[in-house]
Amino acid sequence: MKQPLVSIITPIHNGEKTVRETIESVLSQSYKNFEMIIVDDVSTDNSVKIIKEYQDNDKRIKLFQLEKQGGASVARNYALKQAKGKYIAFLDCDDLWYPEKLNKQINYMEKNNIDFCYTDYEYINDKGKKLNKYRKCPKKVTYLRMLLGCSVGCLTVIYNREKAGDINISKIKKRNDYAIWCLVLKKVKKGYKYDEILSMYRKSDNSLSSGKKVKLLKYHYTMHREINNFNPLTSSFLTMTNVINYFANVIFREKTKWK
C-alpha cells in the first residue's frame, strides 16, 4: 500500500550550526514519502547555502525564502500554504527525529483512524548531547484540554490535513504552534499519544521557543482573544490556566530518563 505524503514544516533563521543535523535526521527516516518544506526567515549566516546543497541532491527538500523577517510563526504559516501532504508534521531547525519517527506515527494513525498524534520527547543540549531527561505527555488531548494549556511538543505533532483542512494563522507572532493545535482539535475533537520517545528537543537560549515565559502571557491572551474568538474574561481565564499548566508540566511531566 502506498505511503501517504507527509509535509514536514521547518522554519529557520540563522540555523547554520544545527540545520545539517536536522535535515539528516529527516533524510534518515525509514518512511520515504515526505516533503520537507524549509522556510528561511531572512537568515544572514550560511543557512540557505547549506539547505541548497541538500535541495540540489534531493527533490524532497524544498526551500522558500521570505523577503521580510517575520519570525517562526510567519515562516511556519508560509510553509503550511505550500504543503501538499495528507499529513502535516513539524520540526524546527535545531531539533531531531529518530529514524522510525514518521513510520511508527503514521502507521499508528492510519491503523487507528487518528487525526492528531504526538509523542513523548527527550532533551539534548546545544552540542546534541542527551540530558537524560524527557517530557512525558498526556495519553489523550481534547479541544478543551488544549485550551487550558499545551502539554505536547511541536516537534512531535502530526495531524491529518484532509480532516482538519487548511490551517493558517497570521495574526500572532508567538505561540503559533499552540494556536494551530487548538484549531485542529476543534475540528478533529481528539488527539492521541503514540507512546514512545521519537524526537529530541534541543534546549538552547537561541531556540525558537526560548525567552522569558512571562513575556508570552500577552501572546496567549491574543491567541485566545483573536484566534479562538473568546471574550476578554474567557481569554484572561485561559491565559491563567496556561500559566498553571506550564508549571504543572515542569513539575510533573519533566522526567529523568534511564541511562
Secondary structure, DSSP 8 states (H G I E B T S, - for coil): -----EEEEEEESS-TTTHHHHHHHHHT-S---EEEEEEE----SSHHHHHHHHHHH-TTEEEEE-SS---HHHHHHHHHHH---SEEEE--TT-EE-TTHHHHHHHHHHHHT-SEEEEEEEEE-TTS-EEEEEE---SEEEHHHHHH---S-GGG-EEEHHHH------S-SS-HHHHHHHHHHHHH-EEEEEEEEEEEEE--TTSTT-S-GGGGHHHHHHIIIIIS---HHHHHHHHHHHHHHHHHIIIIIEEE---
